[in-house]
Amino acid sequence: MRSLFVFFAILLAHSEARLQLSRQSYMKLPYQFTNGDPTNPRYGLFQNAAHKAAFHTVDKILYVASARSTEKYLHIIDMNNPASPSILMTHVFDNAVDGMITSVKACTDTIAVTLTAADPVAEGHIELFTPYNRADRVFTRVGRIAVGVHPKDMAATSDCTRLVVANEGPVAINPVSGTLSDPEGSVTIIVRNDQGFPVEINMGFQQLNDRVVDYITNGVRYVFRGDHGVGIVNTFSQDLEPESVTISNDDRFAFVSCQENNAVLKIDLFNQRIIELYALGAKNWTSYNLDASDQNDAANLRFHTVYSFYQPGKLAYGVVDGKGYLVSADTGKAKTLTTAQHGYAFSDNTRARVAYNDGELDITTMDPTLLSQIQDNQQLGRVHMSRVDGYNIFNRIGDVFLFGGRGISLWDSTTMAHVFDSGDDLERRASQFYPNTFNGDCSNGNQSPTQQVDERSDDMGPEPQALATGTVGTTPVLIVGSRNGLIYVFNMRGVSANFESVHREGSTNDIWNNLYANDAAGDQMISDIGFVGAGDSPSGTPFVYVIGQATGSLSVYNVVDMPDIF
Ligand SMILES: *[C@@H]1O[C@H](CO)[C@@H](O)[C@H](O)[C@H]1NC(C)=O
């Protein structure tokens, strides 16, 4: 007995411990209550029942918002036992001028929710509430403040004295004129004083138009410039589309990702001014693997001499060895406007083989190997590439640029230098641990996850779109969620993100509709992740909550240090 114990002790000492996720609970959220009756919930796949969430650390309550224009729900969920969360109340936003909820933040004494306007070119709003009162079972609104057009994301300083809202201002049809309109992107800073949050600073980007040539030279994408022949002029500041915002841990700076533009704005929160707009540059895939074809029905990682834009869909802030870094989920985003939806047809992307067939590529200067891969649908033929970037002096495309970095990056938050890139780690780990669902989609309820394998490879591959940073013991960690339901755990020892584990929730052996009905569809189209440290966790064990937008689901996982003995 004793020798057996010693044997195990030696085994443990010699094997690596890994940070892994241990499932605590899984719940689907209702997207509708029949006739408004809370005892009559309706559930459904692809109903956007859940999108964003925020955890109130003192009250142990999770606020989960839907992304629906008809039922704008904020579910107030008891997390005293993360192994069995339950809905305490659902707050319904019923102001007809509002579009949908886009983000939620929980401060000690305030819950903030951003709402777009139903009118796509009108100002959105932020609503402020006192946190849910368990004793009285009330959730009381204390304020409603106009922000910019289409608020998309929000961040709060650590003391919650400032809220920063990124207003996307995307292209839409102006309902009055019936023509294309690209509202100005902007950032709203709301400053608290004794009366609440009345002081508001709206920061437009028009001042950046004077330096547009510099920005383009540095690599900022000015994607849709209008069509001057038909009188559509779209300025640089209109084309800047803020997507995600995060704040440095010293509360001095806000960072705003302009996703399509492949750029990050750094804002001084004390002096309320734009410090700079930084181009993020392009990733050189020459020494990394990727799968750029949706026609292999499996992982097919190859080398291609192509480039891609980082285009973060989500930013976070992390501290490693006392120094702050901006962390980005390099999702990718192409821009396509249609006459029906936007009043004008425009696309910044095309499949590589189509670009070749249309004579857009410089076949005299391009590498012959690359050209043959572009003509092969098993390789680069199907991939979506930019048709507005990569032009050479002969006015032909000489370099192939794809959308999205298919990974995560660390940026020095002082200089914005790119200090770490996860390379092809996300796709390689996915192909190794979950080959059956590699780069898969969740879009067809009558197909199974394995039938939808590889369908996103020609788009943006793993598409990381949710991030959370935290600490387990003394180890700084980064949790990354991908569109197709993988949750990666990295440690951030040194200025890098080192792979610990990857988890996929749910089954694969039935069609999505059946998996959903049986609570076995997992976390599909992960749209938000939060990390709750040991000190704030009711059980004393750090956990993450994961929101799946396609599955309208909330999952909770403990983050545990498990010996990797098998
Ligand atoms: C991309 O990397 C390859 C291999 O290191 C190199 O030859 C090439 O010059 C790089 N491209 C650019 C634009 O730096």
The ligand as an SDF file (V2000), in Angstrom:
LIG
                    3D

 14 14  0  0  0  0  0  0  0  0999 V2000
    7.1770   36.4500  -45.2140 C   0  0  0  0  0  0  0  0  0  0  0  0
    8.0350   35.4560  -44.6970 O   0  0  0  0  0  0  0  0  0  0  0  0
    8.9160   34.8840  -45.6710 C   0  0  0  0  0  0  0  0  0  0  0  0
    9.6860   33.7790  -44.9850 C   0  0  0  0  0  0  0  0  0  0  0  0
   10.2520   34.2170  -43.8020 O   0  0  0  0  0  0  0  0  0  0  0  0
    9.8240   35.9600  -46.2360 C   0  0  0  0  0  0  0  0  0  0  0  0
   10.6370   35.4060  -47.2640 O   0  0  0  0  0  0  0  0  0  0  0  0
    8.9800   37.0880  -46.8030 C   0  0  0  0  0  0  0  0  0  0  0  0
    9.8210   38.1360  -47.2370 O   0  0  0  0  0  0  0  0  0  0  0  0
    8.0110   37.6040  -45.7420 C   0  0  0  0  0  0  0  0  0  0  0  0
    7.1880   38.6480  -46.3270 N   0  0  0  0  0  0  0  0  0  0  0  0
    7.2290   39.9090  -45.9170 C   0  0  0  0  0  0  0  0  0  0  0  0
    6.3560   40.8710  -46.6380 C   0  0  0  0  0  0  0  0  0  0  0  0
    7.9400   40.2860  -45.0120 O   0  0  0  0  0  0  0  0  0  0  0  0
  1  2  1  0
  1 10  1  0
  2  3  1  0
  3  4  1  0
  3  6  1  0
  4  5  1  0
  6  7  1  0
  6  8  1  0
  8  9  1  0
  8 10  1  0
 10 11  1  0
 11 12  1  0
 12 13  1  0
 12 14  2  0
M  END
$$$$
